[in-house]
Amino acid sequence: MAEDLKAILSQVNTDDSGVSCSIDFSQEQKNEKTEPESSHIAFSEDAHEITEDGHFQRQANYFTGRFGNKSGEFPVETGRYRLIWSQTCPWSQRAVIARALLGLEDAISLGEVGPVRSDHGWTFAKSLTGLDPVLGVADLPTIYQRSDPSYTGRATVPAIVDLTTGKVVNNDYFTLTNQLEVAFKPLHKTDAPDLYPEKLRSEIDDLNDIIFHEVNNGVYKAGFAQSQAAYEEAYDVLFKRLDWLENRLSQQRYLFGDQLTDSDIRLYVTLARFDVAYYPVFHTNRNLLRDFPNLWAYARGLYQKPEFGASTNFTGIKQGYQLLNKVNNPYNLLAVGPDEKDWLVPDQRKFN
């Protein structure tokens, strides 16, 4: 589908651009950070991420280490890194899906925090001992504090921990899948798909930016808004972009024709959470996902791929969004539906 993605991106509100930037893999890593002012880790978005007029502005990613063999980069080595994720979190599921598609399961170990973020951040509550079995800690803020005692943001997933130091070296969900796709290529399985082909990288980066600002983060802009105007602005932008994506997917299997790419991973994780989390909890309720014939069929087709479906736990997603919402759900009621068997209906879209 021939569209000028750069022209479309130029019309996108990128006020939160500090949290999204593509990597130039031809350049060496430059570790430049603005040091926080205090030593307190934040435990909610309200601490630093709501503007005076009620808009949600997501925190920038702080640990942005690059992987590779150039100066300043962390070496790509089997068994050196541990990926911490949560079933609830779309940002971390993206990395888990890419890891599976690329065959990096033996190269990068996986640690999982519980689906419901506690008042003191993500904890390893799913472990029988309450501790991550490799890192030996009970919660993610402990790892962040160990990594940089001056850090003041939220302790977020995904987080890549260097097992030689026990410290977070990357929590940059925006570029992490690209690094797995490029820097970790020597460790890919032999038949790994090319999710970030060089000839499409510029277009993929542009589309990823569009999807991030207006869909991935768009649902959060609506859900975390603290003014009616901010909510309605985010709501309108979100559904306008979903309508555009619905049309794009009426003409092709994936976002870039017949080739599965990084962009498909990024869109999928939001679509998978739409009906069970964003529609009821974030009030993004103009349409359910299943009201979009093409987006719904596309999402089902991806879910039926083992690399996508294995990490999509609808119960965990519902727990994370619905049980965290103590104001609107004071009795901790967990929705029963929808029926997960609906996700097993084949994608029957036909293309010329």
C-alpha positions, 0 to 999 in steps of 0.5 A: 500500500503506497502511502507517504508515512512521513507526511502522515507522521508530520501531522501527529502530535508528538508531545511525548516524543522524548520516549520514542526514537528509532536507533541508527544502527550505524552509529556508536552508542553515546551514553548521555543522561540527565541525572535525576534530582533525588533518590526516590523511585516513583510508584504511580504515573501521577508522580511525574507524568500528568501535566497541569492541564490533565494530559498524560505524558509518559516518562522517558526511558532512562536505561538506554544501553545499546547492544553490539560490538562497538565502543560503549555497547553491551556485548551480545552473549548467550546467557548474559541477560535476563528480560523481566516482563509482565503479562499485563504490560504491552510494552514488555510483551513486545519484547517477549514476542520478538524473542520467541520469533527470533529464537532467542529463548536460550540466549536471553532468560525470562523473568516474570513479575506478577500481573497486578502492580502493587503499591510499591511497584512490580513484584515477583509474586508469581514465584513460589518463593516470592523472589526472582529465581535468578536475581534473588530479589522480591521486586523490580524497584530493588533492581532499579535502585541497585542499578542507579540509586539516583533514579526517580522514575517508575521501575518499569517493564520490560527491563533487561538486566545484565547478569554479570552486574545485576543491574538494568542496562535497558528499559527502552521498550521503544527500541528494544525489539529493534535491538533484538532484531539487529544486534542479536542477529548472530544468536537468531535461529536459522529460519528467523523472520526478518522483522526489521528489513533494511529496505523497510526500516525508514517506513517501519520507523515512521509507522511505529511512531504513528502507532505509538503516539496515537494507538499504543500510548493513545489508549493511555492518554485517554485512560490516564487523562485528568480532564475531560478535554484531554480525554476527548482529544486522545479518544478522537485521535485514537479512533481516527487512527484505528479507522485508518489502520482498519482500512490499511488492513482491508488490503493486505495481510500485515501492515507491510503487505505479506511480510510480518514486521516489527510494526505488527508486533507493536500494533498487536499488543494493543489490540490484544488488550483492547476489549478486555482492558482499554474499552472498559477501564480506559473508556475507549468505548466507541468500538470494540476491537471485534467491531472492526472486521479487518483489525479483528481478523488480523489480530486473531491471525497473529494470536494463532501464531504460537509466538504471539498467543503463548504470551497473551494471557487474557486473565492476567491482562484483566487482572492487571488493569481491572484489579489495579483500578481501586477507585472504579472497582473498589470490590476487586471484581474481575470480568469473566468474559469475553470468550477466548475461543473467539480468538481461534476463529481463522483470519479469512480475509481475502486479497487480490 
